[in-house]
Amino acid sequence: MASPLTQPPVLDPGTLRIVPLGGLGEIGRNMSVFEMEGKLLIVDCGVLFPEEHQPGVDLILPDFGPIRDRLDDVLAIVLTHGHEDHIGAVPYLLKMRDDIPIVGSTLTIALIEAKLTEHKITPYTLTVEEGGREKFGPFDVEFLAVNHSIPDALALFIRTEAGTVLHTGDFKMDQLPLDGRLTDLRGFARVGAEGVDVFMTDSTNADVPGFTPHERDIGPVLDQVVHRATRRVIVASFASHVHRVQQVIDAAVANHRRVALVGRSMVRNMGIAKELGYLRVPEGVFIDAKKAVDLPDDQVVYMTTGSQGEPMAGLSRMANREHPTIEIGEGDTVILASSHPRERKRGVPGNQRVD
Ligand SMILES: [Zn+2]
């Protein structure tokens, strides 16, 4: 047994301390605390999803213990992107102090606001974008674009009197992203030239050789499968993977099918993405799942969650005949549109273990 840790000493003036409260040595519940001059800046506040050997556990939160008595010192929570393993624990932190300002990109803020509404919390928010720069007490934060499996992700370059930190958040280096928004390597080079004292980088799959597949390579495959299907098509993916859902919608439209979103998180997130212009859906393509059951089988695509077999997600419930609206039947085509090995990542909803 490790001996219990004592409280760290009070920081000397002009000194920066970085304390990860989750996300290090594990994939999920990302949360880092930056401390300087008695003030705290939090970067990300996510959840970890339980594994098979943790029955009855819904969510695993970061360890709020070290900051529980210091919440009044928190200047802001900066969110790098809208994945659950980066935003999912925000409601639980805000239950302890609900006026901590939340900072993030347009889509990230919209997603966290929707989540907080379900928890009956109206947050103070600040929307930022790549190229922007904001000061939070002793922390001067610049935002850089990064490409990821959710749109509008940001890396942070944090300048302090003690030194600088480049915090990448999660990122991919897809050179042909669907939305044309590349990881800002030029910006990384620029801050590199200025001087990076600490580099905190996403390392998921960093040990897998080769290149990240292009998101847009998946479109033609989806199109072929939908084209060949003679009955209903049920696609499972992540409820936050806007670009993947976009390609499913495009394949449906090309094959004269309508799209029914199934599942609360899928409906909520894609509604937000559509409203903000991240998801392009031609008029009349979306149909309510309850109405879609009346359509001929070859005129509908159901878009749901559960591509990794999560028991409570849409696909499992449909397959087990537990879904109130949709039951998978003979001749239906089921596409698991999110299980490329290099995308597997524990902590992103439903991803399986890779270790
Ligand atoms: Zn992520």
Residues whose N, C-alpha, C, O or C-beta is under 5 A from the ligand:
A	BS01	ZN	H83 D170
